[in-house]
Amino acid sequence: MDTTDTFDFETFKQEAIKGLYSGKPLTGENGIFAPMLKHFLETALQGELDNHLVANKSEGINNRKNGLSSKIIKSSGGSFELDTPRDRDCSFTPQVVAKRQLVLTDTLERQIISLFGHGMSYSSINEQLEELYGYHLSVGELSNITDRIIPLMKEWQSRPLARVYAVVWMDAMFYKVRVDGKVCSRAMYSVIGLGLDGKKEVLGIYLAETEGLGVPELSSGFQYLQTLN
């Protein structure tokens, strides 16, 4: 994005710095992560419904998709409207977000956001989804949802970025993940850009097994981001 004569960079920078020092949240209010949560959850729910309809068909039940129902979901990453798929006979029971659920837990939110991290392999994403769903899904059902999620992750990671951002910084979140049967902490670093239009955008997400990314990882991450504009 090119600069314009009407943009007062100094005033903009001072307001941004003032917000940082006043403790204004960088990733919460105004929903910087909300679009990512929305896209993931709606994709996963479509996969859940597909699995449900396949199971119905194998049991000789004539059922089909029947539009969408909407509700407002609240999360620490912002509120957003979630479109949940419906089936004709109303036997579909969503799992990742239950029918009457209106709030996402911090744990679920961070698990979802971590899936957008660069370097996540198919097997890693599958393990994360297995942890997210627990043991409610069969291997085939989980694979169907993973196959829907993978293109969404890749599309987000390779999307084009603006040419210029007024300010770029990093933020970190921590979440629990099960590795080899043990629960351990993982650090999730998000690179956030403040556009010339005053809107914040998540530029990239990077995962680390330990707290603190090294210089090589940071350098590699920023080099990758430069290829997207």
N, C-alpha and C positions, 0 to 999 in steps of 0.2 A: 504494500500500500504506500503510495507516495504522499509526501507532506504537502500541505497547502498553506497559502498565505494567511488563512483565517485561523490557523491552529496556533494557539499560544502555548508553546512547549514549556516554558519556564513556570507558568501558572499551573499547568497540568502536572508537572513534576513535583511542585511544592505540595499540591493537594494529595498526590499519591503518597509522598513521603509522610505527610501529616497523618494520613490514614494508617500507615504502617506503624508509626510510633504511638498512635492512640490505641493500638490493639485491635483495630478493625479487622475482622476475619478476612483472610485472603481467598478462601475456597468455599465458604459457607453461603451466607446470604446472597441472593441474586442468582444462585444456582449455577456456578461454574461447572460442576460435575453433573448437574441434572440431566442435560441431553444424553450423556453417556449412560447414565442409569436407566433412563427411559428406553433408549434403543436396545440395550442389553435385555432388560426385563421383557419388553414386548416381543423380541425375537425368541427368548427362552419360552415364553408363554405359548407362542405359536407352535414351537416344537413340542411342548407338553400336549397341546390339543391334537396335534398330528398323531402322537403316540396313543392318545385316548381313542381316537377314531379308528386307528388300525386295530386296537384291541377289541373295540365294538364290532368291527367287521368280522374278525376271527370268531366271535361269539354269535354271529348271525344277527346282530342288532343293526337296524337301518338308522344310522345317525349321520349328521353332516354339520358343517360350519353354519353359524347363524349370526354373522355380524360381530359387532364389538360393543362392549359397555365401557364407560369411562368413569374414572374417579381420580381425585387429587391425592397424591402420595406425598407425605412429608419425610424429609431426610435432612441430615446435617449438611448435605451437599446442595440443598435447595428443594423447593416444592415443584412438582411437575404433574401433568395430567397423564395418567396411564390408561392405555386402551387394552382391555383384556378381551381375548376372543371368546365367543360363546358357541355352544352347540345347540342343536335343535331340541333335544330332549332334556337339556339342563342337567345332564349327569356328569359333566366335566367339572373336576375339582382342581383348581390351580394350586400349585405347590410352592413355587418360588415366592409368590405373593398371594396369600390366601384371599378368599372372596371378600371378607370384611376387614381385611388388614389395610390400614391407612398410614402406617408409619414403618419406615425401614430401620432396622437396628444398625448401629455403627459397624458392627461386625460384618453383617451382610453387605453393607455399602462398600466397605473397604475390600472385601473379597471380590466384589464385582469390578471395582475400579482397577484392582491389581491385574485383572485379566487383560486390560488394555496395554499392559506394560510391554515394552520391546524385549524381544528375546524369549518370550513365552512359547515353548514348543507345544505341539499337538498333545503330547502326553501330559505336559504340565497343566494345560488348560483342562484336559479331561480329569486330572486329579483334583483340580480346584472345583470343578463342577460336581464331582463326586462328593467332595467335602461339603459343598453348598447344599446339595440335595440329600446328603446322608445316604441311606440305603433304601430309599423309596423307589428307585428306578432300577430296572434291569440293565445289563450291559448294553443291549441293543437300544433301549430307550435313551440311555445316556449318550450313546454314540450319535443318535439322531439329533439330539439337541446340540452336541458339540459341533456337528457338521453344519448346523445353522449359525452357530456363534463364530466359528473361525473366519468366514468371509467378512463379518461385521468388524472383527478385530483388525484384520488386514486393511480393510477400507479406511478405518479411522487412522491407523498408523501411517498410511501413505497419502493421506489427503494433503492438498497444497496449502501452504501457509502464506500469510502476508509477507511482503518484502521488508517492511519496517515495523518495529514495535517500539513504543516510547520507553518502556521499562521491561526488563526480563529478570525473573528471579526464580529461586527454587523453594519448594516447600516439601515437608516430609510427613508421612503418616506411617503408622505401624499397625500391623495386623497379625493374627495368629493363623498358622497353617500347619497341617499335619504332614510330616515327612518321615517315611519309614516307621509309621505307627506312633511317632512322637510329635507332640505339639511344640512348635517353636515360633519365635518372632521373626518377621521379615520387615525390612524397611522399604517403603515405596516412595520414591522421589518424583514429584511432578514439576516440570518446567512450565512456568506460567508467564504469559506475555500480556502486557497492557497495551492494547491497540490505540491508534491515534483517534479512534472514535470513543475512547473512554471505557471500552468493554474488555473484560478479562477473558482470556482464552487459555485452555490447557494445550500447550504445544507438544508435550511428550511426557510419557511416564516410564520410569526406569526402576527396576527391582534390584535389591541387594540383599545378600544373605546375612550381612552384618550391618550394624549401624554406621553409616558414613561411607559415601562413595569415594573412591580414589581418583586421582587426577586422570589416569588413563580412561576410566569409565566416563567421567564427566566430559573429557575431550571427545571421546567417541560419540557420546550422545549429542553434543552440540554440533559436531560435524555432520551427523545424520540429519539433524533439523535443518541445516543449511541447504541440503539437497532438495528440500520440499518446497522452497519458495521460488 
